[in-house]
């Protein structure tokens, strides 16, 4: 089978020598010799880098039409990227480990770096890829080389430096859904010691889904960016690289289809006056909302890298400052009934980073790398959630159903002493303000000792100190959620309901005074009536027997206990020493083997959401101190750190016509930070331990000149060693959801050169993921429901390009040509018990691209 743009091996001819003699020479050299990677913070060939790393070159990205990091997973089977509810929320997962979306207080376990600068949130990562030289995906914990949160792996994007030879390219694509993509870059000298580059991109596409209620397309693309660089080299020893960039996204994303229609759908249909969801049909790409979701994201910043050659040592400094502004609003009930009138999150993130490292290049057996890293970040978020016009009648229907028709909203308002019309009032909800300041520093280094000409021992260490200060100021004016249904003041009402329930079970209508009187005075039934009265009197203040318990599930937005307070300081303070040991042995000139033991660390994550609640250990002191609010329960303010460990052995082989990578590993994370949607909010919790045993293979072969075939396979066997306190109960011993046993990327590229130099380039790649359960569970639904919801990926991509000798290229391309359909994730529908929503995969896209390189 033809194999994909797999990342593990890029070939010499991908760098397109300018003349035929160079091209002939390129065909004779060993594969991968010219692919230089910096995965180990040193420039090494891919063959000599004893790390499980995949490299995707600029040519790979171009042939496969990989436009952003979401598309990259089709080329790297160990990587999974999931687009969630907005353009600002994306999860990156390597070897089954990853998190970081849906909450600004949670940093990802997979670190993303662009030109050595850490991008701390997905909103700063997912714009269109700039003028890329290569993308390195490092698998496993990388804390000894990277200064911030890399407990599961690293995605390192390296862009092209400015050149001293004038050149550039322009590119235009047009595709289905009226997609238009424009890209351009120019580079050249300003003087003998200064070079520049300027690049810009524009990406616009109509939505591939239809909002039937609003009569408009949704899930569109509308993003653009600019990027400028200066390379200043006043001497052979000194190099200064300055980068500035600005990206903007203004899109309507992301649709959620109805996977399972629960008992609330008839209610929302009635309130909408027709169809409120396309029931049980997530792949119709037809949705019903009552307002358009919006995503306005601005991501900008600058960095400066200074490299100074000290002879047998090199000093590198990377300074960066970045800002992210993400303003989103979504019709989160995903129905045309006006249940949620607003669900907005306006987030501001300011980040400063500084890295300094010294690297040796001695002739002797010992070399070292030592560095320091500083991180300072400030986050502000203002969130709002408000009831829509239909939520009051919707809440009334829920209460009637839960009470068997005995109660309704007006009755409750009168009985509980609330003003008429105050329950579930349109516009009521929560106004939320969160802040967090994170400062961290680390000292890291590696020591290489050449035991012999072929055997090298590498030791690495990283000490990290991470401090966070956070605050939450949240106001809820949802009247019903602020009532303590167990309060003594409501004992007479509970007494009445208990007595009425007992009478109803005895066949007496409690709303018929004559029938009740007859039952109470009839000598045959009077003793039973007295028993009913006694039962009601004895249990009117018993929380376990409260007849209003069934209504507590509808207290969606209870009062919030602000933090910090006299019990909770709103601080975390983490410190950790991570370390690694690696033996690398060069068996022959073409075969290397290595064995690694490494640990990783990710600091505490903070729950910056309305689901932030005191830890169970703090709740008694809070109640004793008089800080308790109505309906306050325990939860999490933050999740404790993650600590990862990996045992890994690998083999790298490289010959004149073939190359391969093989890695076998056992990786685990203690305290994995799980963030699960429950239908009304997110549950942030630490898993006790999650581990994965796996095998990774990627290889390439060129059976004839011009044909490159590649294959990458990942097999994973994950399990929760311990996860007692998950949102779905004790998951210990079970397989984590969302991790396929088998992931495969395969494909091929054939380049035919005609007389005169014109080339035809044909490329095809195929991505496969074996069936896997999508989520660990769904609250309120039997386990079998979640177990039956599976995802299987079968995606075919292809392109055909003609490249003329004058630099002009014209090609056609298609992604997901088989129109494979699968759900990226599923979740409990918002405030709609029994219904399940899910995000469908993107449908088939295709188009034509023209490119001119000069």
C-alpha positions in Angstrom: 0.0 0.0 0.0 1.2 3.5 -0.7 2.2 5.2 2.5 1.6 8.6 3.9 3.8 11.7 4.4 5.0 10.0 7.5 7.1 12.2 9.5 9.8 9.9 10.5 12.0 10.1 7.4 12.2 13.0 5.0 14.5 12.4 2.0 17.2 14.4 0.5 15.4 15.1 -2.7 12.7 17.0 -0.8 15.0 19.9 -0.6 15.0 20.2 -4.4 18.6 20.8 -5.6 18.8 23.5 -8.2 20.8 21.7 -10.8 20.8 18.2 -12.3 24.2 17.3 -11.0 23.1 18.1 -7.4 20.0 16.1 -8.0 22.0 13.1 -9.1 24.2 13.4 -6.0 21.2 13.7 -3.8 19.9 10.4 -5.1 23.0 8.6 -4.0 23.3 9.8 -0.4 21.9 8.0 2.6 18.3 8.8 3.5 17.8 11.4 6.2 21.5 12.6 6.3 20.4 16.1 5.5 17.5 16.2 7.9 18.7 18.2 10.9 16.6 18.2 14.0 16.9 20.0 17.3 14.8 17.7 19.4 17.7 17.4 21.9 18.4 21.1 21.8 21.4 20.3 19.6 21.6 20.2 15.8 21.8 16.5 14.9 20.7 14.3 12.1 17.5 12.4 12.6 19.5 9.2 12.6 21.8 10.3 15.4 19.0 11.6 17.6 18.3 8.9 20.3 14.8 10.2 20.9 11.4 9.0 19.7 10.8 11.9 17.3 8.8 12.3 14.1 9.8 15.0 11.6 7.4 16.4 9.0 9.1 18.5 6.4 7.8 21.5 4.4 7.4 19.3 1.4 5.3 16.8 3.4 3.1 19.6 4.6 2.7 20.9 1.0 1.9 17.5 -0.6 -0.6 16.5 2.1 -2.2 19.9 2.2 -1.6 20.0 6.0 -2.8 23.5 6.9 -2.7 23.6 10.7 -1.9 21.4 13.6 -5.3 19.7 13.5 -4.4 18.2 10.1 -0.9 17.0 11.3 -2.3 13.9 13.0 -2.9 12.3 9.6 0.8 12.1 9.2 1.9 11.3 12.8 -0.1 8.3 14.2 1.1 8.8 17.8 -0.5 12.2 17.7 -4.2 12.9 18.1 -5.7 16.4 17.8 -9.3 17.1 18.7 -11.2 20.3 17.9 -13.7 20.9 20.7 -16.5 23.5 21.2 -14.7 26.5 19.8 -11.8 27.7 17.7 -9.9 28.3 20.9 -10.2 24.8 22.3 -8.1 22.0 21.0 -6.6 19.0 22.7 -3.2 17.6 21.7 -2.7 13.9 22.7 0.6 11.9 22.3 0.6 8.2 23.1 -2.9 8.5 24.6 -1.9 11.3 27.0 -3.0 14.9 26.7 -5.4 17.5 28.1 -5.6 21.3 28.4 -8.8 22.5 26.7 -12.0 23.9 28.1 -10.4 25.7 31.0 -7.8 28.5 30.9 -6.3 27.3 34.1 -5.2 24.0 32.6 -2.0 23.9 30.6 -1.6 21.1 28.1 0.4 18.0 28.9 1.8 18.2 25.4 3.9 21.4 25.1 3.8 23.3 21.8 6.8 25.4 20.8 7.2 27.6 17.8 10.8 28.6 17.1 11.7 27.7 20.6 8.9 29.7 22.2 6.4 28.0 24.4 2.7 28.5 23.4 0.8 27.9 26.6 -2.8 27.5 25.3 -4.3 26.1 22.2 -5.7 29.5 21.2 -2.1 30.5 20.6 -1.3 27.3 18.6 -3.9 26.5 16.1 -3.7 29.3 13.5 -2.5 28.5 10.0 1.0 27.2 10.0 3.6 29.8 9.1 6.5 29.4 6.6 7.5 26.0 8.1 10.9 24.3 7.7 9.9 21.3 9.7 7.7 20.1 12.6 9.2 17.8 15.2 6.9 15.7 17.4 8.8 14.4 20.4 7.0 11.5 22.1 7.2 10.8 25.9 8.1 13.1 28.7 10.6 15.9 27.7 10.9 17.8 31.0 14.7 17.6 31.1 15.1 19.6 28.0 12.1 21.9 28.0 11.4 24.3 30.7 7.6 24.1 31.0 5.0 21.3 31.2 6.0 18.6 28.8 4.9 15.5 30.7 3.5 13.7 27.6 5.5 15.1 24.7 6.4 18.2 22.7 5.4 19.6 19.3 8.2 21.8 18.0 7.6 23.9 15.0 10.6 25.3 13.3 10.1 28.1 10.7 12.4 29.1 7.9 15.0 31.7 8.7 15.5 34.8 6.5 17.9 34.2 3.6 20.6 36.3 2.0 19.4 35.4 -1.4 16.3 37.2 -2.7 13.4 34.8 -3.1 10.0 33.9 -2.0 6.7 32.3 -3.0 3.0 33.1 -3.6 0.3 30.6 -3.4 -3.5 30.6 -4.0 -6.0 27.7 -3.5 -9.6 27.4 -4.2 -11.7 24.5 -3.0 -15.2 23.3 -2.2 -17.3 25.3 0.3 -16.0 28.3 -1.6 -12.6 27.9 0.2 -9.9 30.5 -0.6 -6.4 30.2 0.8 -3.8 32.8 0.0 -0.2 32.7 1.2 2.9 34.6 0.4 6.4 35.2 1.7 9.5 37.1 0.6 13.0 37.0 1.9 16.3 38.6 1.0 19.2 40.7 2.1 19.1 44.2 3.6 22.9 44.3 3.8 25.7 41.9 3.9 24.9 41.2 7.6 21.1 41.6 7.8 18.4 39.6 6.1 14.6 39.8 6.3 11.5 37.8 5.6 7.9 38.8 5.4 5.0 36.4 5.2 1.2 36.6 5.2 -1.7 34.1 5.0 -5.4 34.3 4.5 -7.8 31.4 4.9 -11.6 31.8 4.3 -14.2 29.1 3.7 -18.0 28.9 3.9 -19.3 26.6 6.6 -19.7 22.9 5.7 -22.7 22.6 8.0 -26.2 24.2 7.8 -28.1 25.9 10.6 -31.6 25.2 9.5 -33.2 27.4 12.1 -31.1 30.5 11.3 -30.9 29.6 7.5 -27.1 30.0 7.3 -24.0 27.9 6.9 -21.9 27.3 10.0 -18.4 25.9 10.9 -16.7 28.3 8.5 -13.1 29.4 8.3 -12.0 33.0 8.5 -8.5 33.6 9.6 -5.4 35.6 8.6 -1.9 36.4 9.8 1.3 38.2 9.1 4.8 37.4 10.2 8.1 39.3 9.9 11.7 38.3 10.7 15.1 39.9 10.8 18.3 38.0 10.9 21.3 40.0 12.0 24.7 38.5 11.8 27.4 41.2 12.5 30.1 38.6 12.8 30.6 34.9 12.2 30.2 34.3 15.9 27.0 36.3 16.6 23.5 35.7 15.2 20.4 37.6 16.2 16.9 36.5 15.0 14.0 38.8 15.7 10.4 37.5 15.0 7.1 39.3 15.2 3.7 37.9 14.3 0.0 38.6 14.4 -2.9 36.1 13.8 -6.6 36.7 13.9 -9.5 34.2 13.8 -13.1 35.3 13.4 -15.2 32.2 12.9 -18.5 30.5 13.7 -17.5 27.2 15.3 -18.2 24.5 16.3 -21.3 22.5 15.6 -22.5 19.6 17.8 -24.8 17.1 16.4 -27.4 15.1 18.3 -26.1 11.6 18.9 -28.9 10.3 21.2 -32.2 12.0 21.6 -33.4 11.8 25.3 -36.8 12.5 26.9 -36.3 16.3 26.8 -36.4 16.5 23.0 -40.2 16.6 22.8 -40.0 19.5 25.3 -37.5 21.5 23.3 -39.4 20.7 20.1 -42.6 22.1 21.7 -40.8 25.3 22.9 -39.2 25.8 19.5 -42.5 25.4 17.7 -41.0 22.6 15.5 -37.8 20.7 15.1 -35.2 21.7 17.8 -32.5 19.1 16.9 -31.9 16.7 14.1 -32.5 13.8 16.4 -30.1 10.8 16.3 -28.4 12.1 13.2 -25.0 13.8 14.0 -23.7 13.4 10.4 -26.4 15.3 8.7 -24.4 18.4 9.3 -27.8 20.1 10.0 -28.2 21.9 13.3 -30.8 24.0 14.9 -29.6 27.0 17.1 -31.3 30.2 18.1 -28.1 32.4 17.7 -24.8 32.0 15.9 -21.7 31.0 17.9 -18.8 33.4 17.6 -15.0 33.0 18.0 -12.9 36.1 17.9 -9.2 35.2 18.6 -6.2 37.5 18.4 -2.8 36.0 19.0 0.3 38.1 18.6 3.8 38.6 20.0 7.5 38.8 19.4 10.7 36.9 20.2 14.4 37.5 20.0 17.0 34.7 19.7 20.7 35.4 20.2 23.2 32.7 19.3 26.9 33.4 20.2 29.7 31.1 19.2 32.3 30.9 21.9 34.5 28.4 19.9 34.0 25.1 21.6 30.8 26.3 23.3 27.7 28.1 22.1 25.4 30.4 24.1 21.7 30.8 23.2 19.2 33.2 24.6 15.5 33.2 23.6 13.2 36.0 24.9 9.5 36.2 24.0 6.4 38.1 25.0 3.0 37.0 23.7 -0.7 38.0 24.1 -3.8 36.1 23.4 -7.3 37.5 23.3 -10.1 35.0 22.9 -13.7 36.1 23.0 -16.3 33.3 22.4 -20.0 32.9 22.7 -22.0 29.8 22.0 -25.6 28.5 22.0 -24.4 25.8 24.3 -27.7 23.9 24.5 -27.4 23.1 20.7 -31.1 23.4 20.1 -33.4 26.0 18.5 -35.2 26.4 21.8 -33.9 29.5 23.6 -32.6 27.7 26.7 -29.1 29.2 27.0 -29.3 32.8 26.0 -25.6 33.4 26.4 -22.5 31.3 27.2 -19.5 33.6 26.7 -15.8 33.5 27.7 -13.6 36.5 27.2 -10.0 35.5 28.0 -6.8 37.5 28.1 -3.5 35.8 28.4 -0.1 37.7 28.6 3.0 35.5 28.6 6.7 36.3 29.0 9.3 33.6 28.7 13.1 33.6 28.8 15.5 30.7 28.1 19.2 30.8 28.3 21.4 27.8 27.6 25.1 26.9 27.1 26.1 24.0 24.9 29.5 22.5 24.5 31.2 21.0 21.5 34.4 19.5 22.9 36.6 17.0 21.0 36.8 14.9 24.2 34.5 12.3 25.5 32.4 14.7 27.6 29.9 17.3 26.4 27.2 19.1 28.2 24.1 21.4 27.8 23.0 23.5 30.7 20.2 26.0 30.7 17.7 28.1 32.7 14.1 29.0 31.9 11.7 31.6 33.3 8.0 31.8 32.7 5.6 34.5 33.8 2.0 34.5 32.7 -1.2 36.5 33.7 -4.7 35.3 32.8 -7.9 37.1 33.1 -11.3 35.6 32.1 -14.8 37.1 32.2 -17.5 34.5 31.6 -21.2 34.7 31.5 -24.0 32.2 31.3 -27.6 33.4 31.1 -31.0 31.7 30.8 -32.8 32.3 27.5 -36.5 33.2 27.0 -37.5 29.5 26.9 -35.7 28.3 30.0 -38.5 29.1 32.4 -41.1 27.0 30.6 -38.4 24.4 30.0 -37.6 24.3 33.8 -41.3 24.1 34.5 -41.7 21.0 32.3 -38.7 19.4 34.0 -40.2 20.0 37.4 -43.6 18.7 36.4 -42.0 15.5 35.0 -39.8 15.0 38.0 -42.7 15.4 40.5 -45.2 13.4 38.5 -47.2 16.5 37.8 -47.6 17.4 41.5 -45.5 20.5 41.3 -44.8 23.3 38.8 -42.8 26.5 38.9 -45.5 28.9 40.1 -46.4 26.4 42.9 -42.8 26.2 44.0 -42.3 30.0 43.9 -45.3 30.4 46.2 -44.4 27.6 48.6 -40.8 28.6 48.9 -41.5 32.3 49.4 -39.9 33.5 46.1 -41.3 36.3 44.0 -43.6 35.3 41.2 -41.7 34.9 38.0 -38.3 34.7 39.6 -37.4 31.0 38.9 -35.5 30.5 35.6 -36.0 34.1 34.6 -34.6 35.1 31.2 -31.3 36.9 31.6 -30.6 35.4 35.0 -27.4 33.4 35.4 -23.8 33.8 36.4 -21.3 36.6 36.0 -17.8 35.2 36.5 -14.4 36.8 36.9 -11.2 34.8 37.2 -7.6 35.7 37.5 -4.4 33.7 37.7 -0.7 34.6 37.9 1.8 31.9 37.2 5.5 32.2 37.7 7.9 29.4 37.1 11.6 28.8 36.7 13.7 25.8 36.0 17.3 24.8 35.7 18.0 21.9 33.2 20.9 20.2 31.6 22.3 17.1 30.0 25.7 15.5 30.1 27.0 13.3 27.3 29.8 10.8 28.1 31.3 8.8 25.2 32.2 5.5 26.9 33.6 4.4 23.5 33.5 5.5 19.9 30.1 3.8 19.6 28.6 3.9 23.1 27.3 7.2 24.7 25.7 7.7 28.1 23.5 10.7 28.5 22.2 11.9 31.8 19.7 14.8 32.2 18.0 16.7 34.9 15.5 19.5 35.4 14.5 21.2 38.6 11.3 23.2 38.3 9.6 25.6 40.7 6.1 26.6 39.8 3.8 29.0 41.7 0.3 30.0 40.9 -2.0 32.6 42.6 -5.6 32.6 41.5 -8.9 34.2 42.4 -12.5 33.7 41.5 -15.3 36.3 41.9 -18.6 34.8 40.8 -22.1 36.1 41.2 -25.2 34.0 40.6 -28.7 35.5 40.5 -30.5 32.3 39.7 -33.1 32.4 42.4 -34.1 28.7 42.4 -30.4 27.6 42.6 -29.9 29.7 45.6 -32.6 28.0 47.7 -31.6 25.3 50.2 -34.4 22.8 49.7 -33.3 21.1 53.0 -33.7 24.3 55.1 -35.9 24.1 58.2 -38.1 27.0 57.0 -39.6 24.7 54.3 -40.4 21.8 56.8 -44.2 22.5 56.5 -44.1 22.3 52.7 -42.0 19.1 52.8 -44.5 17.7 55.4 -47.3 18.4 53.1 -45.6 16.7 50.2 -44.6 13.6 52.3 -48.2 13.2 53.5 -49.6 13.8 50.0 -47.2 11.2 48.6 -48.2 8.6 51.2 -51.9 9.3 50.5 -51.4 8.9 46.8 -49.7 5.6 47.3 -52.8 4.5 49.3 -55.0 5.5 46.4 -56.3 8.8 47.8 -56.1 12.0 45.8 -54.3 14.5 48.2 -55.8 17.4 46.3 -59.3 16.3 47.1 -60.2 17.5 50.6 -63.3 15.4 50.8 -61.4 12.2 50.0 -58.7 13.0 52.5 -61.2 13.7 55.2 -63.1 10.5 54.5 -59.8 8.5 54.6 -58.8 10.2 57.9 -62.1 9.6 59.7 -63.0 6.2 58.4 -62.4 3.8 61.3 -60.9 1.3 58.9 -58.3 3.7 57.4 -57.8 6.3 60.2 -54.9 4.3 61.8 -53.1 4.3 58.4 -53.7 8.1 58.1 -52.1 8.6 61.5 -49.2 6.5 60.4 -48.8 8.7 57.4 -49.0 11.8 59.6 -46.3 10.4 61.9 -44.1 9.5 58.9 -44.4 13.0 57.5 -43.7 14.6 60.9 -40.7 12.4 61.5 -39.1 13.0 58.1 -39.9 16.6 57.3 -36.4 17.5 58.3 -34.7 14.3 57.1 -32.5 15.2 54.0 -32.5 11.6 52.9 -36.3 11.5 52.7 -36.8 15.1 51.3 -39.5 14.9 48.6 -37.7 17.8 46.9 -34.5 15.9 46.3 -35.4 15.2 42.7 -35.5 19.0 42.0 -31.9 19.6 43.2 -30.6 18.5 39.8 -32.3 21.5 38.3 -30.4 24.0 40.5 -27.9 24.5 37.7 -26.2 27.7 38.9 -25.8 27.7 42.7 -24.2 30.5 44.7 -20.4 30.4 44.4 -17.9 30.7 47.2 -15.3 33.2 46.1 -11.6 32.4 46.5 -9.3 33.4 48.1 -11.1 33.3 51.4 -10.0 32.8 55.1 -9.7 29.0 54.5 -8.6 28.8 50.9 -5.5 30.9 50.0 -5.9 30.6 46.2 -2.3 29.4 45.8 -0.3 26.4 44.6 3.4 25.9 45.1 5.0 23.0 43.2 8.6 21.8 42.9 10.0 18.8 41.2 13.2 17.3 40.0 12.9 15.3 36.7 15.7 13.3 35.3 16.6 11.0 32.5 19.3 8.4 31.6 20.0 7.1 28.1 22.4 4.7 26.5 22.9 5.1 22.8 25.0 2.5 20.9 26.0 2.8 17.2 25.9 -0.8 16.1 27.1 0.0 12.6 27.3 3.1 10.5 23.7 2.6 9.5 22.1 1.2 12.7 21.7 2.8 16.1 20.0 1.5 19.2 19.2 3.3 22.5 17.5 2.7 25.8 16.0 5.4 27.9 14.5 5.9 31.4 13.0 9.4 31.9 10.6 11.2 34.2 8.5 14.3 33.5 6.5 16.8 35.4 3.5 19.1 34.9 2.6 21.5 37.6 -0.9 21.9 39.3 -3.7 23.1 37.0 -6.3 25.5 38.4 -10.0 25.2 37.9 -10.9 28.6 36.5 -14.6 27.9 36.0 -17.9 28.0 37.8 -17.3 24.4 38.7 -14.5 25.4 41.0 -15.5 24.2 44.5 -13.7 23.7 47.8 -11.7 20.5 48.3 -13.5 18.0 50.6 -10.7 18.5 53.2 -11.5 22.3 53.3 -15.3 22.1 53.4 -15.7 21.4 57.2 -13.5 24.5 58.1 -15.5 26.6 55.6 -18.8 25.6 57.2 -17.4 26.1 60.7 -16.2 29.5 59.7 -19.6 30.6 58.5 -18.4 30.9 54.8 -20.8 28.3 53.5 -23.2 29.3 50.7 -26.5 27.5 49.9 -26.0 24.2 48.1 -22.2 24.3 48.5 -20.6 20.9 47.9 -17.0 19.9 47.6 -15.1 19.6 44.3 -11.7 20.9 43.1 -10.1 24.3 43.1 -7.1 22.8 41.4 -5.7 19.4 40.3 -2.4 18.3 41.8 0.7 17.9 39.5 1.3 15.2 37.0 4.4 13.0 37.2 5.3 10.9 34.2 7.7 8.0 33.7 8.8 6.2 30.6 10.9 3.1 29.9 11.8 3.0 26.2 14.1 1.1 23.9 14.6 2.1 20.3 16.3 1.2 17.0 17.1 3.5 14.1 18.3 2.1 10.8 19.2 4.0 7.7 20.4 2.6 4.4 20.7 3.7 0.8 17.1 2.7 -0.1 15.3 2.3 3.2 15.1 3.7 6.7 13.2 2.8 9.9 12.5 3.8 13.5 11.3 1.3 16.1 10.5 2.1 19.7 9.0 0.0 22.5 7.9 1.7 25.6 6.0 1.6 28.9 4.8 5.1 29.8 2.8 6.2 32.8 1.4 9.3 34.4 0.6 9.6 38.1 -2.0 12.2 38.9 -3.2 12.6 35.3 -5.4 15.8 35.2 -8.8 14.7 33.9 -11.3 17.3 32.9 -14.7 15.7 32.0 -17.9 17.5 30.9 -20.9 16.3 33.0 -23.7 18.0 31.2 -23.8 21.1 33.4 -20.1 21.7 33.9 -16.6 20.2 34.1 -15.2 17.8 36.7 -11.4 18.4 37.2 -9.8 15.5 39.0 -6.5 13.6 39.3 -6.4 10.0 38.1 -4.4 7.9 40.4 -2.3 6.4 37.6 -2.7 5.9 33.9 -0.2 3.8 32.0 0.4 2.7 28.4 2.5 0.0 26.9 3.2 0.5 23.2 5.2 -0.1 20.1 5.9 2.6 17.4 7.3 1.9 14.0 7.9 4.2 11.1 9.8 3.3 8.0 10.4 4.2 4.4 11.7 2.7 1.3 12.4 3.8 -2.3 12.1 0.7 -4.5 12.7 2.7 -7.7 14.0 6.2 -8.3 11.4 8.8 -7.7 9.1 6.7 -5.6 9.0 7.1 -1.8 6.9 4.7 0.2 6.4 5.2 3.9 4.6 3.5 6.8 4.0 4.5 10.4 2.3 2.3 12.9 1.5 2.8 16.6 0.1 0.1 18.9 -1.0 1.2 22.3 -2.3 -0.9 25.3 -3.5 1.7 27.9 -5.2 1.3 31.2 -6.2 3.2 34.3 -4.0 1.5 37.0 -6.0 3.6 39.5 -8.8 6.1 39.1 -11.1 5.8 42.0 -12.6 9.3 42.0 -13.5 9.8 38.4 -16.7 11.5 37.3 -18.1 8.1 36.4 -17.0 6.2 39.5 -14.1 3.8 40.0 -12.4 3.3 36.6 -9.4 1.4 38.0 -8.3 -1.5 35.7 -10.3 -0.2 32.8 -9.0 0.9 29.4 -9.1 4.7 29.0 -11.5 5.9 26.3 -10.4 7.7 23.1 -7.1 5.8 22.6 -7.2 3.4 19.6 -5.2 0.2 19.9 -3.9 0.6 16.4 -3.1 3.8 14.5 -1.6 3.7 11.0 -0.4 6.3 8.5 0.7 5.0 5.1 1.3 6.6 1.7 3.6 7.4 -1.1 5.0 10.1 -3.2 6.0 9.5 -6.8 8.0 12.2 -8.6 8.5 11.9 -12.4 10.8 14.3 -14.1 10.2 14.9 -17.8 12.9 15.9 -20.3 13.6 19.6 -19.7 13.1 19.4 -16.0 9.3 19.7 -15.5 8.1 17.4 -12.7 4.9 15.6 -12.0 4.4 14.8 -8.3 1.7 12.4 -7.2 1.0 11.8 -3.5 -1.5 9.7 -1.6 -1.7 9.0 2.1 -4.1 7.0 4.3 -4.9 7.3 8.0 -6.5 4.5 10.0 -7.5 4.3 13.7 -9.0 1.1 15.0 -12.4 1.3 16.7 -12.3 2.7 20.2 -14.8 3.8 22.9 -15.0 7.6 22.6 -15.6 8.6 26.3 -15.2 6.8 29.6 -18.8 7.4 30.5 -21.9 9.6 30.3 -23.5 10.8 33.5 -27.1 9.6 34.1 -26.9 6.9 31.4 -26.0 3.2 31.6 -22.4 2.2 31.1 -23.4 0.3 27.9 -24.4 3.6 26.2 -20.9 4.9 26.4 -19.4 1.5 25.5 -21.4 1.4 22.3 -20.3 4.8 21.1 -17.1 4.1 19.2 -14.9 6.0 16.8 -13.1 4.5 13.8 -11.0 6.6 11.4 -10.4 5.8 7.7 -9.2 8.8 5.9 -7.7 9.0 2.4 -5.8 12.1 1.2 -4.2 12.7 -2.2 -2.7 15.4 -4.4 -1.2 15.7 -7.9 1.1 18.6 -8.8 2.9 19.7 -11.9 6.1 21.8 -11.2 7.6 23.8 -14.1 11.2 24.8 -14.3 10.3 28.5 -14.0 9.1 28.0 -10.4 5.3 27.7 -11.2 3.4 24.8 -9.8 -0.2 23.8 -10.3 -1.9 21.0 -8.4 -5.2 19.4 -7.3 -5.8 17.9 -3.9 -8.3 16.3 -1.7 -8.6 15.5 2.0 -10.9 12.8 3.4 -11.7 11.7 -0.2 -13.8 8.7 1.1 -15.9 11.2 3.1 -15.2 9.1 6.3 -17.5 10.1 9.2 -16.7 9.7 12.8 -17.3 11.5 16.1 -14.3 13.3 17.5 -15.9 13.3 21.0 -19.3 13.0 22.6 -20.8 14.5 25.8 -24.0 14.8 27.9 -26.2 17.4 26.2 -26.3 20.7 28.2 -29.1 20.5 30.9 -30.9 17.8 28.8 -30.7 14.6 30.8 -30.6 11.5 28.6 -29.5 13.3 25.4 -26.0 13.0 24.0 -24.3 15.4 21.7 -21.1 15.0 19.7 -18.7 16.8 17.3 -18.7 15.2 13.8 -15.6 15.0 11.7 -15.0 17.3 8.8 -16.4 16.1 5.5 -14.5 15.7 2.2 -12.6 18.8 1.0 -10.9 19.3 -2.3 -9.5 22.0 -4.5 -6.8 23.3 -6.8 -3.6 25.2 -5.8 -1.3 27.4 -7.8 2.1 28.3 -6.5 5.0 30.3 -7.8 8.4 30.2 -6.2 11.1 32.7 -7.1 
